[in-house]
Amino acid sequence: MLNLKNCKVRWDREKYIPKKVYGFEMRPRGGTPRKVAEAFLKENLDVLRISAPLNDLKFDKTVESLGAKTVLFQQVFGGAPIHGAWVAIHFDQKNRVFMVKNDTVPLLKLKEK
């Protein structure tokens, strides 16, 4: 589980949500990037202050580059995708998570509208 005190964090000042978390070391994990990312999210939803239920974060795709892989999840609400609401889990070549970007919308904001 992440400890934000031991990471570099870029905060969303309006919503007080960690938007970008990096500068931490995780142990390598076995499995596909998607499975590892899903397990990582499950362990860290509270730490990342993601109020959406896990089943409202729909796997979109895995993107591979020369030095990393990124697993993208789209947030949905009432079955509809929310424009710009994503979670991106970044992996190095040893299958270690090294950065998370969180652009989800808090449920409280969605229910207000």
Gaussian input, Z-matrix of N, CA and C with variables (Angstrom, degrees):
# hf/3-21g

backbone

0 1
 N
 C     1     B1
 C     2     B2     1     A1
 N     3     B3     2     A2     1     D1
 C     4     B4     3     A3     2     D2
 C     5     B5     4     A4     3     D3
 N     6     B6     5     A5     4     D4
 C     7     B7     6     A6     5     D5
 C     8     B8     7     A7     6     D6
 N     9     B9     8     A8     7     D7
 C    10    B10     9     A9     8     D8
 C    11    B11    10    A10     9     D9
 N    12    B12    11    A11    10    D10
 C    13    B13    12    A12    11    D11
 C    14    B14    13    A13    12    D12
 N    15    B15    14    A14    13    D13
 C    16    B16    15    A15    14    D14
 C    17    B17    16    A16    15    D15
 N    18    B18    17    A17    16    D16
 C    19    B19    18    A18    17    D17
 C    20    B20    19    A19    18    D18
 N    21    B21    20    A20    19    D19
 C    22    B22    21    A21    20    D20
 C    23    B23    22    A22    21    D21
 N    24    B24    23    A23    22    D22
 C    25    B25    24    A24    23    D23
 C    26    B26    25    A25    24    D24
 N    27    B27    26    A26    25    D25
 C    28    B28    27    A27    26    D26
 C    29    B29    28    A28    27    D27
 N    30    B30    29    A29    28    D28
 C    31    B31    30    A30    29    D29
 C    32    B32    31    A31    30    D30
 N    33    B33    32    A32    31    D31
 C    34    B34    33    A33    32    D32
 C    35    B35    34    A34    33    D33
 N    36    B36    35    A35    34    D34
 C    37    B37    36    A36    35    D35
 C    38    B38    37    A37    36    D36
 N    39    B39    38    A38    37    D37
 C    40    B40    39    A39    38    D38
 C    41    B41    40    A40    39    D39
 N    42    B42    41    A41    40    D40
 C    43    B43    42    A42    41    D41
 C    44    B44    43    A43    42    D42
 N    45    B45    44    A44    43    D43
 C    46    B46    45    A45    44    D44
 C    47    B47    46    A46    45    D45
 N    48    B48    47    A47    46    D46
 C    49    B49    48    A48    47    D47
 C    50    B50    49    A49    48    D48
 N    51    B51    50    A50    49    D49
 C    52    B52    51    A51    50    D50
 C    53    B53    52    A52    51    D51
 N    54    B54    53    A53    52    D52
 C    55    B55    54    A54    53    D53
 C    56    B56    55    A55    54    D54
 N    57    B57    56    A56    55    D55
 C    58    B58    57    A57    56    D56
 C    59    B59    58    A58    57    D57
 N    60    B60    59    A59    58    D58
 C    61    B61    60    A60    59    D59
 C    62    B62    61    A61    60    D60
 N    63    B63    62    A62    61    D61
 C    64    B64    63    A63    62    D62
 C    65    B65    64    A64    63    D63
 N    66    B66    65    A65    64    D64
 C    67    B67    66    A66    65    D65
 C    68    B68    67    A67    66    D66
 N    69    B69    68    A68    67    D67
 C    70    B70    69    A69    68    D68
 C    71    B71    70    A70    69    D69
 N    72    B72    71    A71    70    D70
 C    73    B73    72    A72    71    D71
 C    74    B74    73    A73    72    D72
 N    75    B75    74    A74    73    D73
 C    76    B76    75    A75    74    D74
 C    77    B77    76    A76    75    D75
 N    78    B78    77    A77    76    D76
 C    79    B79    78    A78    77    D77
 C    80    B80    79    A79    78    D78
 N    81    B81    80    A80    79    D79
 C    82    B82    81    A81    80    D80
 C    83    B83    82    A82    81    D81
 N    84    B84    83    A83    82    D82
 C    85    B85    84    A84    83    D83
 C    86    B86    85    A85    84    D84
 N    87    B87    86    A86    85    D85
 C    88    B88    87    A87    86    D86
 C    89    B89    88    A88    87    D87
 N    90    B90    89    A89    88    D88
 C    91    B91    90    A90    89    D89
 C    92    B92    91    A91    90    D90
 N    93    B93    92    A92    91    D91
 C    94    B94    93    A93    92    D92
 C    95    B95    94    A94    93    D93
 N    96    B96    95    A95    94    D94
 C    97    B97    96    A96    95    D95
 C    98    B98    97    A97    96    D96
 N    99    B99    98    A98    97    D97
 C   100   B100    99    A99    98    D98
 C   101   B101   100   A100    99    D99
 N   102   B102   101   A101   100   D100
 C   103   B103   102   A102   101   D101
 C   104   B104   103   A103   102   D102
 N   105   B105   104   A104   103   D103
 C   106   B106   105   A105   104   D104
 C   107   B107   106   A106   105   D105
 N   108   B108   107   A107   106   D106
 C   109   B109   108   A108   107   D107
 C   110   B110   109   A109   108   D108
 N   111   B111   110   A110   109   D109
 C   112   B112   111   A111   110   D110
 C   113   B113   112   A112   111   D111
 N   114   B114   113   A113   112   D112
 C   115   B115   114   A114   113   D113
 C   116   B116   115   A115   114   D114
 N   117   B117   116   A116   115   D115
 C   118   B118   117   A117   116   D116
 C   119   B119   118   A118   117   D117
 N   120   B120   119   A119   118   D118
 C   121   B121   120   A120   119   D119
 C   122   B122   121   A121   120   D120
 N   123   B123   122   A122   121   D121
 C   124   B124   123   A123   122   D122
 C   125   B125   124   A124   123   D123
 N   126   B126   125   A125   124   D124
 C   127   B127   126   A126   125   D125
 C   128   B128   127   A127   126   D126
 N   129   B129   128   A128   127   D127
 C   130   B130   129   A129   128   D128
 C   131   B131   130   A130   129   D129
 N   132   B132   131   A131   130   D130
 C   133   B133   132   A132   131   D131
 C   134   B134   133   A133   132   D132
 N   135   B135   134   A134   133   D133
 C   136   B136   135   A135   134   D134
 C   137   B137   136   A136   135   D135
 N   138   B138   137   A137   136   D136
 C   139   B139   138   A138   137   D137
 C   140   B140   139   A139   138   D138
 N   141   B141   140   A140   139   D139
 C   142   B142   141   A141   140   D140
 C   143   B143   142   A142   141   D141
 N   144   B144   143   A143   142   D142
 C   145   B145   144   A144   143   D143
 C   146   B146   145   A145   144   D144
 N   147   B147   146   A146   145   D145
 C   148   B148   147   A147   146   D146
 C   149   B149   148   A148   147   D147
 N   150   B150   149   A149   148   D148
 C   151   B151   150   A150   149   D149
 C   152   B152   151   A151   150   D150
 N   153   B153   152   A152   151   D151
 C   154   B154   153   A153   152   D152
 C   155   B155   154   A154   153   D153
 N   156   B156   155   A155   154   D154
 C   157   B157   156   A156   155   D155
 C   158   B158   157   A157   156   D156
 N   159   B159   158   A158   157   D157
 C   160   B160   159   A159   158   D158
 C   161   B161   160   A160   159   D159
 N   162   B162   161   A161   160   D160
 C   163   B163   162   A162   161   D161
 C   164   B164   163   A163   162   D162
 N   165   B165   164   A164   163   D163
 C   166   B166   165   A165   164   D164
 C   167   B167   166   A166   165   D165
 N   168   B168   167   A167   166   D166
 C   169   B169   168   A168   167   D167
 C   170   B170   169   A169   168   D168
 N   171   B171   170   A170   169   D169
 C   172   B172   171   A171   170   D170
 C   173   B173   172   A172   171   D171
 N   174   B174   173   A173   172   D172
 C   175   B175   174   A174   173   D173
 C   176   B176   175   A175   174   D174
 N   177   B177   176   A176   175   D175
 C   178   B178   177   A177   176   D176
 C   179   B179   178   A178   177   D177
 N   180   B180   179   A179   178   D178
 C   181   B181   180   A180   179   D179
 C   182   B182   181   A181   180   D180
 N   183   B183   182   A182   181   D181
 C   184   B184   183   A183   182   D182
 C   185   B185   184   A184   183   D183
 N   186   B186   185   A185   184   D184
 C   187   B187   186   A186   185   D185
 C   188   B188   187   A187   186   D186
 N   189   B189   188   A188   187   D187
 C   190   B190   189   A189   188   D188
 C   191   B191   190   A190   189   D189
 N   192   B192   191   A191   190   D190
 C   193   B193   192   A192   191   D191
 C   194   B194   193   A193   192   D192
 N   195   B195   194   A194   193   D193
 C   196   B196   195   A195   194   D194
 C   197   B197   196   A196   195   D195
 N   198   B198   197   A197   196   D196
 C   199   B199   198   A198   197   D197
 C   200   B200   199   A199   198   D198
 N   201   B201   200   A200   199   D199
 C   202   B202   201   A201   200   D200
 C   203   B203   202   A202   201   D201
 N   204   B204   203   A203   202   D202
 C   205   B205   204   A204   203   D203
 C   206   B206   205   A205   204   D204
 N   207   B207   206   A206   205   D205
 C   208   B208   207   A207   206   D206
 C   209   B209   208   A208   207   D207
 N   210   B210   209   A209   208   D208
 C   211   B211   210   A210   209   D209
 C   212   B212   211   A211   210   D210
 N   213   B213   212   A212   211   D211
 C   214   B214   213   A213   212   D212
 C   215   B215   214   A214   213   D213
 N   216   B216   215   A215   214   D214
 C   217   B217   216   A216   215   D215
 C   218   B218   217   A217   216   D216
 N   219   B219   218   A218   217   D217
 C   220   B220   219   A219   218   D218
 C   221   B221   220   A220   219   D219
 N   222   B222   221   A221   220   D220
 C   223   B223   222   A222   221   D221
 C   224   B224   223   A223   222   D222
 N   225   B225   224   A224   223   D223
 C   226   B226   225   A225   224   D224
 C   227   B227   226   A226   225   D225
 N   228   B228   227   A227   226   D226
 C   229   B229   228   A228   227   D227
 C   230   B230   229   A229   228   D228
 N   231   B231   230   A230   229   D229
 C   232   B232   231   A231   230   D230
 C   233   B233   232   A232   231   D231
 N   234   B234   233   A233   232   D232
 C   235   B235   234   A234   233   D233
 C   236   B236   235   A235   234   D234
 N   237   B237   236   A236   235   D235
 C   238   B238   237   A237   236   D236
 C   239   B239   238   A238   237   D237
 N   240   B240   239   A239   238   D238
 C   241   B241   240   A240   239   D239
 C   242   B242   241   A241   240   D240
 N   243   B243   242   A242   241   D241
 C   244   B244   243   A243   242   D242
 C   245   B245   244   A244   243   D243
 N   246   B246   245   A245   244   D244
 C   247   B247   246   A246   245   D245
 C   248   B248   247   A247   246   D246
 N   249   B249   248   A248   247   D247
 C   250   B250   249   A249   248   D248
 C   251   B251   250   A250   249   D249
 N   252   B252   251   A251   250   D250
 C   253   B253   252   A252   251   D251
 C   254   B254   253   A253   252   D252
 N   255   B255   254   A254   253   D253
 C   256   B256   255   A255   254   D254
 C   257   B257   256   A256   255   D255
 N   258   B258   257   A257   256   D256
 C   259   B259   258   A258   257   D257
 C   260   B260   259   A259   258   D258
 N   261   B261   260   A260   259   D259
 C   262   B262   261   A261   260   D260
 C   263   B263   262   A262   261   D261
 N   264   B264   263   A263   262   D262
 C   265   B265   264   A264   263   D263
 C   266   B266   265   A265   264   D264
 N   267   B267   266   A266   265   D265
 C   268   B268   267   A267   266   D266
 C   269   B269   268   A268   267   D267
 N   270   B270   269   A269   268   D268
 C   271   B271   270   A270   269   D269
 C   272   B272   271   A271   270   D270
 N   273   B273   272   A272   271   D271
 C   274   B274   273   A273   272   D272
 C   275   B275   274   A274   273   D273
 N   276   B276   275   A275   274   D274
 C   277   B277   276   A276   275   D275
 C   278   B278   277   A277   276   D276
 N   279   B279   278   A278   277   D277
 C   280   B280   279   A279   278   D278
 C   281   B281   280   A280   279   D279
 N   282   B282   281   A281   280   D280
 C   283   B283   282   A282   281   D281
 C   284   B284   283   A283   282   D282
 N   285   B285   284   A284   283   D283
 C   286   B286   285   A285   284   D284
 C   287   B287   286   A286   285   D285
 N   288   B288   287   A287   286   D286
 C   289   B289   288   A288   287   D287
 C   290   B290   289   A289   288   D288
 N   291   B291   290   A290   289   D289
 C   292   B292   291   A291   290   D290
 C   293   B293   292   A292   291   D291
 N   294   B294   293   A293   292   D292
 C   295   B295   294   A294   293   D293
 C   296   B296   295   A295   294   D294
 N   297   B297   296   A296   295   D295
 C   298   B298   297   A297   296   D296
 C   299   B299   298   A298   297   D297
 N   300   B300   299   A299   298   D298
 C   301   B301   300   A300   299   D299
 C   302   B302   301   A301   300   D300
 N   303   B303   302   A302   301   D301
 C   304   B304   303   A303   302   D302
 C   305   B305   304   A304   303   D303
 N   306   B306   305   A305   304   D304
 C   307   B307   306   A306   305   D305
 C   308   B308   307   A307   306   D306
 N   309   B309   308   A308   307   D307
 C   310   B310   309   A309   308   D308
 C   311   B311   310   A310   309   D309
 N   312   B312   311   A311   310   D310
 C   313   B313   312   A312   311   D311
 C   314   B314   313   A313   312   D312
 N   315   B315   314   A314   313   D313
 C   316   B316   315   A315   314   D314
 C   317   B317   316   A316   315   D315
 N   318   B318   317   A317   316   D316
 C   319   B319   318   A318   317   D317
 C   320   B320   319   A319   318   D318
 N   321   B321   320   A320   319   D319
 C   322   B322   321   A321   320   D320
 C   323   B323   322   A322   321   D321
 N   324   B324   323   A323   322   D322
 C   325   B325   324   A324   323   D323
 C   326   B326   325   A325   324   D324
 N   327   B327   326   A326   325   D325
 C   328   B328   327   A327   326   D326
 C   329   B329   328   A328   327   D327
 N   330   B330   329   A329   328   D328
 C   331   B331   330   A330   329   D329
 C   332   B332   331   A331   330   D330
 N   333   B333   332   A332   331   D331
 C   334   B334   333   A333   332   D332
 C   335   B335   334   A334   333   D333
 N   336   B336   335   A335   334   D334
 C   337   B337   336   A336   335   D335
 C   338   B338   337   A337   336   D336

   B1=1.4523
   B2=1.5232
   B3=1.3124
   B4=1.4622
   B5=1.5211
   B6=1.3192
   B7=1.4547
   B8=1.5219
   B9=1.3138
   B10=1.4562
   B11=1.5197
   B12=1.3284
   B13=1.4618
   B14=1.5307
   B15=1.3323
   B16=1.4601
   B17=1.5287
   B18=1.3315
   B19=1.4634
   B20=1.5195
   B21=1.3063
   B22=1.4522
   B23=1.5224
   B24=1.3256
   B25=1.4642
   B26=1.5207
   B27=1.3196
   B28=1.4584
   B29=1.5256
   B30=1.3262
   B31=1.4616
   B32=1.5192
   B33=1.3200
   B34=1.4530
   B35=1.5230
   B36=1.2964
   B37=1.4724
   B38=1.5159
   B39=1.3190
   B40=1.4643
   B41=1.5257
   B42=1.3285
   B43=1.4647
   B44=1.5228
   B45=1.3379
   B46=1.4610
   B47=1.5355
   B48=1.3334
   B49=1.4546
   B50=1.5248
   B51=1.3282
   B52=1.4718
   B53=1.5316
   B54=1.3257
   B55=1.4659
   B56=1.5283
   B57=1.3161
   B58=1.4595
   B59=1.5233
   B60=1.3250
   B61=1.4576
   B62=1.5242
   B63=1.3257
   B64=1.4647
   B65=1.5221
   B66=1.3288
   B67=1.4580
   B68=1.5207
   B69=1.3130
   B70=1.4654
   B71=1.5210
   B72=1.3193
   B73=1.4557
   B74=1.5208
   B75=1.2956
   B76=1.4605
   B77=1.5205
   B78=1.3116
   B79=1.4640
   B80=1.5265
   B81=1.3377
   B82=1.4693
   B83=1.5325
   B84=1.3111
   B85=1.4567
   B86=1.5156
   B87=1.3146
   B88=1.4537
   B89=1.5171
   B90=1.3094
   B91=1.4559
   B92=1.5087
   B93=1.3056
   B94=1.4631
   B95=1.5215
   B96=1.3236
   B97=1.4654
   B98=1.5337
   B99=1.3305
   B100=1.4641
   B101=1.5231
   B102=1.3300
   B103=1.4689
   B104=1.5237
   B105=1.3326
   B106=1.4654
   B107=1.5305
   B108=1.3284
   B109=1.4646
   B110=1.5280
   B111=1.3282
   B112=1.4652
   B113=1.5282
   B114=1.3355
   B115=1.4687
   B116=1.5281
   B117=1.3243
   B118=1.4619
   B119=1.5270
   B120=1.3256
   B121=1.4695
   B122=1.5243
   B123=1.3140
   B124=1.4712
   B125=1.5232
   B126=1.3324
   B127=1.4644
   B128=1.5257
   B129=1.3368
   B130=1.4590
   B131=1.5199
   B132=1.3249
   B133=1.4755
   B134=1.5254
   B135=1.3224
   B136=1.4662
   B137=1.5209
   B138=1.3233
   B139=1.4631
   B140=1.5255
   B141=1.3255
   B142=1.4608
   B143=1.5282
   B144=1.3249
   B145=1.4681
   B146=1.5260
   B147=1.3175
   B148=1.4599
   B149=1.5148
   B150=1.3213
   B151=1.4613
   B152=1.5167
   B153=1.3260
   B154=1.4660
   B155=1.5234
   B156=1.3249
   B157=1.4651
   B158=1.5338
   B159=1.3125
   B160=1.4613
   B161=1.5264
   B162=1.3293
   B163=1.4677
   B164=1.5360
   B165=1.3375
   B166=1.4677
   B167=1.5238
   B168=1.3383
   B169=1.4621
   B170=1.5173
   B171=1.3101
   B172=1.4664
   B173=1.5231
   B174=1.3289
   B175=1.4629
   B176=1.5245
   B177=1.3357
   B178=1.4615
   B179=1.5252
   B180=1.3270
   B181=1.4590
   B182=1.5225
   B183=1.3308
   B184=1.4538
   B185=1.5177
   B186=1.3100
   B187=1.4589
   B188=1.5298
   B189=1.3270
   B190=1.4616
   B191=1.5089
   B192=1.3384
   B193=1.4546
   B194=1.5278
   B195=1.3081
   B196=1.4625
   B197=1.5221
   B198=1.3168
   B199=1.4525
   B200=1.5136
   B201=1.3125
   B202=1.4609
   B203=1.5233
   B204=1.3344
   B205=1.4623
   B206=1.5208
   B207=1.3168
   B208=1.4556
   B209=1.5168
   B210=1.3270
   B211=1.4539
   B212=1.5291
   B213=1.3382
   B214=1.4619
   B215=1.5260
   B216=1.3342
   B217=1.4566
   B218=1.5226
   B219=1.3209
   B220=1.4683
   B221=1.5280
   B222=1.3225
   B223=1.4593
   B224=1.5252
   B225=1.3246
   B226=1.4577
   B227=1.5311
   B228=1.3266
   B229=1.4593
   B230=1.5203
   B231=1.3067
   B232=1.4601
   B233=1.5171
   B234=1.3219
   B235=1.4580
   B236=1.5158
   B237=1.3382
   B238=1.4664
   B239=1.5302
   B240=1.3340
   B241=1.4716
   B242=1.5269
   B243=1.3194
   B244=1.4594
   B245=1.5271
   B246=1.3062
   B247=1.4633
   B248=1.5322
   B249=1.3139
   B250=1.4616
   B251=1.5104
   B252=1.3289
   B253=1.4688
   B254=1.5236
   B255=1.3088
   B256=1.4672
   B257=1.5222
   B258=1.3355
   B259=1.4583
   B260=1.5239
   B261=1.3289
   B262=1.4581
   B263=1.5214
   B264=1.3270
   B265=1.4608
   B266=1.5275
   B267=1.3311
   B268=1.4660
   B269=1.5278
   B270=1.3355
   B271=1.4636
   B272=1.5180
   B273=1.3329
   B274=1.4600
   B275=1.5324
   B276=1.3306
   B277=1.4643
   B278=1.5245
   B279=1.3431
   B280=1.4690
   B281=1.5250
   B282=1.3228
   B283=1.4688
   B284=1.5289
   B285=1.3370
   B286=1.4672
   B287=1.5223
   B288=1.3214
   B289=1.4636
   B290=1.5222
   B291=1.3418
   B292=1.4690
   B293=1.5294
   B294=1.3435
   B295=1.4604
   B296=1.5297
   B297=1.3278
   B298=1.4603
   B299=1.5238
   B300=1.3249
   B301=1.4595
   B302=1.5265
   B303=1.3202
   B304=1.4589
   B305=1.5276
   B306=1.3174
   B307=1.4597
   B308=1.5264
   B309=1.3289
   B310=1.4581
   B311=1.5311
   B312=1.3108
   B313=1.4622
   B314=1.5281
   B315=1.3341
   B316=1.4659
   B317=1.5323
   B318=1.3264
   B319=1.4624
   B320=1.5218
   B321=1.2994
   B322=1.4696
   B323=1.5280
   B324=1.3311
   B325=1.4750
   B326=1.5332
   B327=1.3178
   B328=1.4628
   B329=1.5198
   B330=1.3003
   B331=1.4647
   B332=1.5185
   B333=1.3491
   B334=1.4654
   B335=1.5203
   B336=1.3265
   B337=1.4607
   B338=1.4954
   A1=109.02
   A2=115.04
   A3=120.88
   A4=111.05
   A5=114.66
   A6=121.33
   A7=105.67
   A8=117.59
   A9=121.36
   A10=113.17
   A11=117.37
   A12=120.45
   A13=111.19
   A14=116.15
   A15=120.79
   A16=112.21
   A17=117.30
   A18=122.66
   A19=109.37
   A20=114.65
   A21=120.37
   A22=105.71
   A23=115.82
   A24=120.01
   A25=109.46
   A26=115.92
   A27=122.00
   A28=105.99
   A29=115.84
   A30=121.53
   A31=111.57
   A32=115.86
   A33=122.29
   A34=104.92
   A35=117.11
   A36=120.69
   A37=113.15
   A38=116.83
   A39=120.36
   A40=111.09
   A41=116.48
   A42=120.78
   A43=112.74
   A44=117.44
   A45=125.10
   A46=111.30
   A47=113.25
   A48=122.22
   A49=107.64
   A50=117.90
   A51=118.36
   A52=109.75
   A53=116.51
   A54=121.92
   A55=111.68
   A56=116.29
   A57=120.80
   A58=107.43
   A59=116.02
   A60=121.92
   A61=107.08
   A62=115.93
   A63=120.45
   A64=108.98
   A65=116.74
   A66=120.64
   A67=112.89
   A68=117.51
   A69=121.60
   A70=108.53
   A71=115.48
   A72=120.50
   A73=109.59
   A74=115.32
   A75=121.92
   A76=107.65
   A77=116.18
   A78=119.44
   A79=108.73
   A80=116.46
   A81=118.63
   A82=110.09
   A83=116.33
   A84=121.35
   A85=109.28
   A86=114.91
   A87=120.32
   A88=110.39
   A89=116.15
   A90=121.14
   A91=111.36
   A92=114.76
   A93=120.43
   A94=108.87
   A95=117.21
   A96=119.02
   A97=112.29
   A98=117.40
   A99=120.00
   A100=111.09
   A101=117.76
   A102=121.12
   A103=111.28
   A104=116.41
   A105=120.04
   A106=109.72
   A107=117.43
   A108=121.03
   A109=111.32
   A110=117.10
   A111=120.55
   A112=110.83
   A113=116.88
   A114=120.54
   A115=110.71
   A116=116.78
   A117=122.00
   A118=110.36
   A119=116.87
   A120=120.43
   A121=111.35
   A122=115.71
   A123=120.12
   A124=110.84
   A125=116.92
   A126=121.98
   A127=112.53
   A128=117.51
   A129=120.28
   A130=115.76
   A131=119.03
   A132=120.69
   A133=111.66
   A134=116.56
   A135=119.93
   A136=111.50
   A137=117.05
   A138=121.16
   A139=110.42
   A140=116.39
   A141=121.59
   A142=112.31
   A143=116.39
   A144=123.80
   A145=112.14
   A146=113.92
   A147=120.25
   A148=106.81
   A149=116.81
   A150=119.99
   A151=112.51
   A152=117.29
   A153=120.37
   A154=109.18
   A155=117.72
   A156=119.36
   A157=109.46
   A158=115.37
   A159=120.59
   A160=111.87
   A161=117.45
   A162=118.71
   A163=112.43
   A164=118.42
   A165=121.83
   A166=112.09
   A167=117.09
   A168=122.43
   A169=106.34
   A170=116.18
   A171=122.56
   A172=110.21
   A173=115.56
   A174=120.38
   A175=108.79
   A176=116.07
   A177=120.52
   A178=110.41
   A179=116.41
   A180=119.00
   A181=110.94
   A182=114.67
   A183=122.70
   A184=107.09
   A185=116.04
   A186=122.08
   A187=107.78
   A188=116.22
   A189=120.87
   A190=110.36
   A191=115.43
   A192=121.83
   A193=107.36
   A194=117.61
   A195=120.15
   A196=113.17
   A197=117.44
   A198=119.64
   A199=116.17
   A200=118.00
   A201=118.57
   A202=111.19
   A203=113.28
   A204=122.01
   A205=106.70
   A206=115.66
   A207=121.30
   A208=108.45
   A209=115.51
   A210=121.55
   A211=106.96
   A212=115.43
   A213=121.42
   A214=111.41
   A215=115.04
   A216=122.99
   A217=108.24
   A218=116.69
   A219=123.17
   A220=108.38
   A221=117.33
   A222=120.97
   A223=108.90
   A224=115.52
   A225=121.18
   A226=108.53
   A227=115.55
   A228=121.09
   A229=106.97
   A230=116.58
   A231=120.62
   A232=111.72
   A233=116.66
   A234=122.01
   A235=114.91
   A236=117.85
   A237=121.19
   A238=110.60
   A239=117.25
   A240=119.55
   A241=111.09
   A242=115.53
   A243=121.87
   A244=107.26
   A245=116.40
   A246=121.82
   A247=110.81
   A248=116.85
   A249=122.06
   A250=115.31
   A251=118.87
   A252=121.85
   A253=109.37
   A254=115.22
   A255=122.30
   A256=111.13
   A257=114.70
   A258=122.50
   A259=105.28
   A260=116.11
   A261=121.62
   A262=108.80
   A263=116.48
   A264=122.87
   A265=106.80
   A266=116.86
   A267=122.18
   A268=110.65
   A269=115.26
   A270=123.00
   A271=110.61
   A272=116.39
   A273=119.64
   A274=108.82
   A275=116.94
   A276=120.65
   A277=113.15
   A278=117.60
   A279=120.91
   A280=112.15
   A281=116.68
   A282=123.27
   A283=112.46
   A284=115.50
   A285=121.71
   A286=108.61
   A287=116.57
   A288=120.51
   A289=107.20
   A290=116.51
   A291=119.28
   A292=113.31
   A293=116.64
   A294=118.80
   A295=109.51
   A296=115.12
   A297=122.08
   A298=107.93
   A299=115.99
   A300=121.12
   A301=107.47
   A302=115.17
   A303=121.56
   A304=109.70
   A305=115.51
   A306=120.75
   A307=110.95
   A308=116.66
   A309=119.85
   A310=110.26
   A311=114.71
   A312=122.24
   A313=107.06
   A314=117.74
   A315=119.68
   A316=110.92
   A317=116.33
   A318=120.94
   A319=112.28
   A320=116.87
   A321=120.71
   A322=111.02
   A323=116.51
   A324=120.95
   A325=110.47
   A326=117.44
   A327=121.11
   A328=111.45
   A329=116.93
   A330=120.80
   A331=111.68
   A332=117.55
   A333=120.94
   A334=111.19
   A335=117.84
   A336=121.22
   A337=112.58
   D1=141.49
   D2=178.33
   D3=-69.30
   D4=145.99
   D5=169.87
   D6=-121.12
   D7=108.85
   D8=-174.35
   D9=-62.21
   D10=-18.91
   D11=177.31
   D12=-70.09
   D13=-21.49
   D14=-178.27
   D15=-105.11
   D16=16.94
   D17=-177.40
   D18=-127.00
   D19=165.90
   D20=167.04
   D21=-92.92
   D22=133.58
   D23=-174.37
   D24=-133.30
   D25=132.21
   D26=169.66
   D27=-103.69
   D28=118.34
   D29=-174.12
   D30=-96.53
   D31=146.08
   D32=167.22
   D33=-84.34
   D34=110.39
   D35=-173.64
   D36=-69.20
   D37=-28.22
   D38=-179.39
   D39=-73.26
   D40=-45.56
   D41=-176.12
   D42=-99.78
   D43=-8.05
   D44=-176.07
   D45=51.14
   D46=54.50
   D47=179.05
   D48=-121.78
   D49=137.48
   D50=175.07
   D51=-69.09
   D52=112.51
   D53=-177.47
   D54=-84.18
   D55=-35.04
   D56=-179.56
   D57=-140.81
   D58=124.95
   D59=-179.85
   D60=-123.64
   D61=126.88
   D62=-178.22
   D63=-154.94
   D64=-179.50
   D65=179.20
   D66=77.07
   D67=28.53
   D68=177.78
   D69=-124.19
   D70=161.97
   D71=178.68
   D72=-119.27
   D73=126.52
   D74=175.79
   D75=-113.44
   D76=155.57
   D77=176.00
   D78=-78.18
   D79=150.99
   D80=176.52
   D81=-61.93
   D82=146.16
   D83=178.89
   D84=-125.13
   D85=147.02
   D86=176.19
   D87=-83.46
   D88=157.11
   D89=177.96
   D90=112.20
   D91=173.49
   D92=179.36
   D93=-71.06
   D94=154.88
   D95=176.82
   D96=-54.88
   D97=-38.17
   D98=179.64
   D99=-61.75
   D100=-47.36
   D101=-179.03
   D102=-64.90
   D103=-40.81
   D104=178.77
   D105=-65.79
   D106=-42.20
   D107=179.36
   D108=-63.73
   D109=-41.10
   D110=178.53
   D111=-63.31
   D112=-42.13
   D113=177.77
   D114=-65.16
   D115=-42.01
   D116=178.66
   D117=-60.50
   D118=-45.74
   D119=178.38
   D120=-61.37
   D121=-45.52
   D122=-179.48
   D123=-57.52
   D124=-41.44
   D125=-179.38
   D126=-72.05
   D127=-25.75
   D128=-168.75
   D129=-121.39
   D130=12.65
   D131=179.09
   D132=-54.16
   D133=-46.04
   D134=-178.33
   D135=-68.13
   D136=-43.17
   D137=-179.81
   D138=-60.78
   D139=-41.36
   D140=-179.26
   D141=-81.55
   D142=-2.91
   D143=179.51
   D144=56.71
   D145=41.35
   D146=175.23
   D147=-90.44
   D148=112.57
   D149=-176.40
   D150=-87.30
   D151=-13.88
   D152=178.47
   D153=-67.99
   D154=139.03
   D155=174.34
   D156=-62.53
   D157=152.07
   D158=-178.00
   D159=-56.28
   D160=-35.33
   D161=-179.21
   D162=-74.29
   D163=-6.09
   D164=172.95
   D165=-95.46
   D166=6.09
   D167=172.77
   D168=-110.04
   D169=98.03
   D170=-173.26
   D171=-90.01
   D172=127.80
   D173=175.42
   D174=-57.01
   D175=132.20
   D176=177.41
   D177=-107.44
   D178=-58.39
   D179=-178.74
   D180=-168.00
   D181=166.01
   D182=171.34
   D183=-113.08
   D184=128.20
   D185=-179.87
   D186=-110.74
   D187=130.05
   D188=179.19
   D189=-110.61
   D190=138.71
   D191=173.65
   D192=-127.59
   D193=-173.93
   D194=-177.33
   D195=-60.68
   D196=-42.08
   D197=-174.23
   D198=-112.41
   D199=-0.23
   D200=-173.68
   D201=-157.27
   D202=170.14
   D203=172.32
   D204=-130.28
   D205=146.85
   D206=178.07
   D207=-129.46
   D208=129.75
   D209=176.75
   D210=-106.83
   D211=126.28
   D212=-176.80
   D213=-109.07
   D214=135.69
   D215=175.75
   D216=-123.59
   D217=131.71
   D218=177.97
   D219=-98.08
   D220=131.44
   D221=175.60
   D222=-79.75
   D223=136.83
   D224=175.73
   D225=-122.38
   D226=157.09
   D227=176.67
   D228=-141.00
   D229=122.72
   D230=-176.70
   D231=61.45
   D232=30.02
   D233=179.08
   D234=85.08
   D235=-7.55
   D236=-178.89
   D237=-103.81
   D238=137.69
   D239=177.07
   D240=-66.58
   D241=144.15
   D242=177.80
   D243=-97.97
   D244=121.77
   D245=-178.35
   D246=-57.73
   D247=124.57
   D248=176.01
   D249=79.37
   D250=5.30
   D251=-177.47
   D252=-101.33
   D253=98.45
   D254=-174.62
   D255=-132.48
   D256=157.79
   D257=165.08
   D258=-124.51
   D259=130.43
   D260=177.85
   D261=-119.87
   D262=122.68
   D263=178.22
   D264=-106.59
   D265=121.92
   D266=-176.16
   D267=-105.67
   D268=134.20
   D269=-178.59
   D270=-119.02
   D271=149.49
   D272=170.14
   D273=-90.54
   D274=-174.79
   D275=-176.17
   D276=-70.38
   D277=-15.15
   D278=178.24
   D279=-94.67
   D280=12.62
   D281=178.97
   D282=66.21
   D283=35.99
   D284=175.54
   D285=-106.39
   D286=132.36
   D287=174.39
   D288=-69.71
   D289=130.88
   D290=179.07
   D291=-125.60
   D292=-9.75
   D293=178.59
   D294=-160.89
   D295=147.58
   D296=176.49
   D297=-132.55
   D298=133.07
   D299=172.71
   D300=-115.78
   D301=130.00
   D302=-173.93
   D303=-124.08
   D304=107.23
   D305=177.07
   D306=-115.96
   D307=30.40
   D308=179.84
   D309=-73.86
   D310=160.54
   D311=178.24
   D312=-103.82
   D313=127.49
   D314=178.73
   D315=-59.46
   D316=140.36
   D317=-179.03
   D318=-57.07
   D319=-36.34
   D320=179.35
   D321=-57.11
   D322=-39.90
   D323=178.81
   D324=-67.52
   D325=-36.32
   D326=-179.01
   D327=-71.04
   D328=-37.43
   D329=-176.94
   D330=-76.01
   D331=-19.09
   D332=178.86
   D333=-69.96
   D334=-26.98
   D335=-171.56
   D336=-92.70

